[in-house]
Amino acid sequence: MNMACGTSPLRIGVVGYGHLGQFLVEQLLSEGPGLGLKLEFVWNRNADKLRGVVSDEFILRDLSSFAERQCDVIVEVCHPQIVKEFGVQFLSKSHLMVGSPSALSDPELNRTLRQAAQRHGRTLYVPSGALWGGQDIQRLSDSGALKALFIRMSKHPSCFRLTKDVLSDWSEGEGRRVLFRGSVAELCPLAPNNVNTMAAAAVAAGALGFSGVQGEIVSDTELSDYHVVEVEVTGPDGFSVRTVRRNPAKLGAVTGSATYKSFWNSLLVCKGHGGRVFLC
Ligand SMILES: NC(=O)c1ccc[n+]([C@@H]2O[C@H](COP(=O)([O-])OP(=O)(O)OC[C@H]3O[C@@H](n4cnc5c(N)ncnc54)[C@H](O)[C@@H]3O)[C@@H](O)[C@H]2O)c1
């Protein structure tokens, strides 16, 4: 396995060419060589979007032939469905950074991906995204001291992509509205593109899992410039931590701007951590 030691760069495949995919490809081409990273391929379900923008040599036309381009790390930045269809195959050949960790709320998929990582000795990386303190939560969970975890994500209504019709009637100036409160397992299917940060938290809080971590999504028309992520951690004997992260974001943007850089920093960590799940 190529591990970017000496002169061999770490070869990266990017699956998805939306906002995050474009950002990562640009970074790989501009900064990658200096950091020992090499773009190996880019795939997008509509290849036309890549033509004339990305050099032909990098374009992978058929995702099922991904193994022909040997990669050390495959980065998924498109949709939970692709994690479901290809995650196990990706892990049989490469480490995998799952940009859509809400896919892991499906207990069966979660189990098969963990098994595949273990079987092939490859790492399933989960980027922290907009989560603050993920490693601290993980340490608390691993030591058996994590009692409860709650995450609230508040955004302008134009930033939500929901699978159920609970927000079609919003109007500018209406203020704050709680859309849903429940377990992260229940929230992921309702807002798969909006709660990846909560999914990363549920991975960090392995002892509680997706059904044990509680979340809330809030629509707020006042939040035209940023998303807010609040995390409340409860430990034993009155221990608690509360963080509030303001993530600058344009109106209608699913992803806050600081999250792009966070993804890039996560990718720099993906050098192989054995056959397990690793929050990066
Ligand atoms: N982990 C995090 O904190 C975090 C943060 C932001 C976004 N995300 C997730 O990362 C992924 C990419 O985000 P983005 O901001 O680049 O989104 P985007 O909408 O800009 O791009 C998504 C891309 O995937 C493609 N796509 C959509 N559905 C698809 C499907 N079923 N099969 C194949 N391709 C499909 C689209 O055509 C588009 O090119 C999304 O799943 C998003 O929810 C995660």
The ligand as a Gaussian input file, in Angstrom:
#p B3LYP/6-31G(d) Opt

LIG

0 1
 N      -19.823000      15.694000       6.983000
 C      -20.243000      16.940000       6.937000
 O      -20.123000      17.697000       7.906000
 C      -20.855000      17.459000       5.677000
 C      -20.922000      18.824000       5.428000
 C      -21.454000      19.241000       4.231000
 C      -21.948000      18.328000       3.318000
 N      -21.890000      17.015000       3.600000
 C      -22.395000      15.997000       2.664000
 O      -21.432000      15.789000       1.649000
 C      -22.094000      15.505000       0.429000
 C      -21.645000      16.526000      -0.622000
 O      -21.951000      17.833000      -0.185000
 P      -21.930000      19.078000      -1.198000
 O      -22.088000      20.299000      -0.361000
 O      -20.777000      18.961000      -2.109000
 O      -23.293000      18.799000      -1.984000
 P      -23.692000      19.242000      -3.464000
 O      -25.177000      19.144000      -3.522000
 O      -23.034000      20.510000      -3.847000
 O      -23.050000      18.102000      -4.384000
 C      -23.504000      16.797000      -4.389000
 C      -23.051000      16.122000      -5.691000
 O      -23.448000      14.751000      -5.652000
 C      -24.309000      14.478000      -6.748000
 N      -25.367000      13.567000      -6.304000
 C      -26.478000      13.883000      -5.594000
 N      -27.212000      12.783000      -5.375000
 C      -26.550000      11.761000      -5.948000
 C      -26.801000      10.365000      -6.056000
 N      -27.903000       9.808000      -5.538000
 N      -25.923000       9.625000      -6.720000
 C      -24.795000      10.161000      -7.245000
 N      -24.489000      11.467000      -7.170000
 C      -25.377000      12.252000      -6.522000
 C      -24.831000      15.815000      -7.247000
 O      -25.090000      15.737000      -8.619000
 C      -23.659000      16.748000      -6.934000
 O      -22.707000      16.720000      -7.960000
 C      -23.588000      15.539000       0.714000
 O      -24.065000      14.241000       1.007000
 C      -23.667000      16.387000       1.959000
 O      -24.793000      16.065000       2.744000
 C      -21.332000      16.575000       4.747000

